C-alpha cells in the first residue's frame, strides 16, 4: 500500500513549474515512483532499492547519504520530502532545502502527527523566515513552506554528514572505537541482537571443518559484526547494505580495522555474484517497524544463493520473526539460543 504521506506529495507536483527535487528514504519503499516521471523531477535517496526503482522508472536520481553538494544554490522551485524517522536526518534535509530553493520556492513536508510533522513544519517555517500551518488530510499532514529571506540559524542536525567515533568494541587482544553516524538505526550504540550474535561467533566458526576464508555480512550496518568476525578468524569479508550511511560508516571501520575485503551498496546482496563459506546477518527487522514475511524470505533466499554447499549462516532476529519456517525448505535449521527478546538461528546448506 502506498504511504498516504507520499500521495500528499504527489498532489503538490502540479502546483509549481520549474525543477523539483524529491527526497526519498525508507518511508517511500514501494511507492509508485513512475508517476513522478517528468523532465523537471530529480530524486535523491539514501536507499539502494529505491535508487534501482527510480532508475528503472527513468527518473534522474542520485544515491548517497543525502549529500546535496552536487546541486547548486537556488536549483529547485520545489523540494518534496516525507519526513524521516530520525530527527537529525529531517533537520539535515530542511537545512539544505533553504539553500537549494529559489526565492519563494516551496518546501513540502508530509507525515503523520506521530512523525513530528507539526513541529517540523513550524521549525522549517521559522528557518525559512515565514509562517506555515500543516493541513490535515485524513491521518496525515502536509506542510507547505515558502522560502523567504532569512538569517535564522540552521536546525541541529548533530553534524549529520560527519562520521563519529562512538562505539567501543572490546576483545581480549584489542579495544577498538568504531565510527557511525545519524541515519542508521541505533547509530550510536551496539544493537543487542548484534552483541548476542557476536558473543557466539567463535563457536560458530568452530563448527566448520575448515576455517571459513570468505564471509558475507548481509545487512552490515556500520560493520560491527564484520569487525567482530575479523577478531575471530583470518578471512576476507564482504559487507553489504541498502543504506548509504551504513556503506560510509562500514567502509571507514573496514579501513581502521585493516579488514581484507570490500563494502558494497546493494539490495539484499542481489548485485553480488560471489559465493561464501559463511554468512553472518542481523537483518533489519525491529520491534515497532513493519516486518513482513516477504522481506524475511528475501534475506533467507539471498543467504541460500550466496552460500557455498556445506556453508553455514548465523542469523539473529527478534523472537517474533518466523525465520525458521522461511528457512526450513532450503536449510537444515537449528535454534541455538534466546536472549533479551532475540533468537540465534543456525542455517546449514547441504
C-alpha positions, 0 to 999 in steps of 0.5 A: 500500500502506498504511504498516504504521506507520499500521495500528499506529495504527489498532489503538490507536483502540479502546483509549481513549474520549474525543477523539483527535487524529491527526497526519498528514504525508507518511508517511500519503499514501494511507492509508485515512483513512475508517476513522478516521471517528468523532465523537471523531477530529480530524486535523491535517496539514501536507499539502494532499492529505491535508487534501482526503482527510480532508475528503472522508472527513468527518473534522474536520481542520485544515491548517497547519504543525502549529500546535496553538494552536487546541486547548486544554490537556488536549483529547485522551485520545489523540494518534496520530502516525507519526513524521516524517522530520525530527527537529525536526518529531517533537520539535515534535509530542511537545512539544505532545502533553504539553500537549494530553493529559489526565492519563494520556492516551496518546501513540502513536508508530509507525515503523520502527527506521530512523525513530528510533522507539526513541529517540523513544519513550524521549525522549517517555517521559522528557518525559512523566515515565514509562517506555515500551518500543516493541513490535515488530510485524513491521518496525515499532514502536509506542510507547505513552506515558502522560502523567504529571506532569512538569517535564522540559524540552521536546525541541529542536525548533530553534524549529520554528514560527519562520521563519529567515533562512538562505539567501543568494541572490546576483545581480549587482544584489542579495544577498538572505537568504531565510527557511525553516524545519524541515519542508521538505526541505533547509530550510536550504540551496539544493537543487542541482537548484534552483541548476542550474535557476536558473543557466539561467533567463535563457536560458530566458526568452530563448527566448520571443518575448515576455517571459513576464508570468505564471509558475507555480512548481509545487512552490515550496518556500520560493520560491527559484526564484520569487525567482530568476525575479523577478531575471530578468524583470518578471512576476507569479508564482504559487507553489504547494505541498502543504506548509504550511511551504513556503506560510509560508516562500514567502509571507514571501520573496514579501513581502521580495522585493516579488514581484507575485503570490500563494502558494497551498496546493494539490495539484499546482496542481489548485485553480488555474484560471489559465493561464501563459506559463511554468512553472518546477518542481523537483518533489519527487522525491529520491534515497532517497524513493519516486518513482513514475511516477504522481506524475511524470505528475501534475506533467507533466499539471498543467504541460500544463493550466496552460500557455498554447499556445506556453508553455514549462516548465523542469523539473529532476529527478534523472537517474533520473526518466523525465520525458521519456517522461511528457512526450513525448505532450503536449510537444515535449521537449528535454534541455538539460543534466546536472549533479551527478546532475540533468537540465534538461528543456525542455517546449514546448506547441504 
